[in-house]
Amino acid sequence: MFSISGVADPEPVDQLKSFLAATRSLTADFKQVLLDEMGNPKEASYGVFYLQRPGKFRWNYETPFRQEIVSSSGKVWFYDSDLEQVTIKKLDASVGSTPALLLSGDIPLEYNYTIERQGDEGAMQWLKLVPKDVDSTFKYLLIGLENGSLNGMELSDNFGQLTRIYFSNIKINTPIPASLFDFKPPKNADVFSE
């Protein structure tokens, strides 16, 4: 069984598990905001997020900088168009606990995370997921659910950085071309493999 702190109503946990079980694909616009130590926004990025379960996702950052993060076939490609650089990482335990993999994989929540109810903000219900793996790349992840669907995320990493992601124009279980998850480095890009 998973743990829920306090006297929390397990309903949001059940909603998250139902959402993950029912979602085979997802497309959404996103706004990603980096926050300073005081919680004030300091940088915002915009783009489109694609998810195909199991194991495939793509973040297309469009403004202010063009970047792509693509996961498929056990690898993750990070492409920065300004630097003309591609970094390829194996999808192992170090990358496997990332929030995108929580959404795209078949990771058992109760096995990998301690789950706490964080309360409501209007119609949105927030859950806090704390990785049980001490070597995880993040301290915690907040997931905001509205009407049983993903609406927002907040990530606190091990470097003290806080990132919020807001989703809009969410489309669930609509077909996504498989080619979207086939990343081919541009001809002029430097490629680094870890």
DAQUI-V377604 format. One record per residue. RES is the residue in one letter. BURIAL is + if it has 24 or more other C-alpha atoms within 12 Angstrom, else -. Layout:
# DAQUI-V377604
RES | BURIAL
RES | BURIAL
This chain:
# DAQUI-V377604
M | -
F | -
S | -
I | +
S | -
G | -
V | -
A | -
D | -
P | -
E | -
P | +
V | +
D | -
Q | +
L | +
K | +
S | -
F | +
L | +
A | +
A | -
T | +
R | +
S | +
L | +
T | +
A | +
D | +
F | +
K | +
Q | +
V | +
L | +
L | -
D | -
E | -
M | -
G | -
N | -
P | -
K | -
E | -
A | -
S | +
Y | +
G | +
V | +
F | +
Y | +
L | +
Q | +
R | +
P | +
G | +
K | +
F | +
R | +
W | +
N | +
Y | +
E | -
T | -
P | -
F | -
R | -
Q | +
E | +
I | +
V | +
S | +
S | +
S | -
G | -
K | +
V | +
W | +
F | +
Y | +
D | +
S | +
D | -
L | -
E | -
Q | +
V | +
T | +
I | +
K | +
K | -
L | +
D | -
A | -
S | -
V | +
G | +
S | +
T | +
P | +
A | +
L | +
L | +
L | +
S | +
G | +
D | +
I | +
P | -
L | +
E | -
Y | -
N | +
Y | +
T | +
I | +
E | +
R | +
Q | +
G | +
D | -
E | -
G | -
A | -
M | +
Q | +
W | +
L | +
K | +
L | +
V | +
P | +
K | -
D | -
V | -
D | -
S | +
T | +
F | +
K | +
Y | +
L | +
L | +
I | +
G | +
L | +
E | +
N | -
G | +
S | +
L | +
N | +
G | +
M | +
E | +
L | +
S | +
D | +
N | -
F | -
G | -
Q | +
L | +
T | +
R | +
I | +
Y | +
F | +
S | -
N | -
I | +
K | +
I | +
N | -
T | -
P | -
I | -
P | -
A | -
S | -
L | +
F | +
D | -
F | +
K | -
P | +
P | -
K | -
N | -
A | -
D | -
V | -
F | -
S | -
E | -
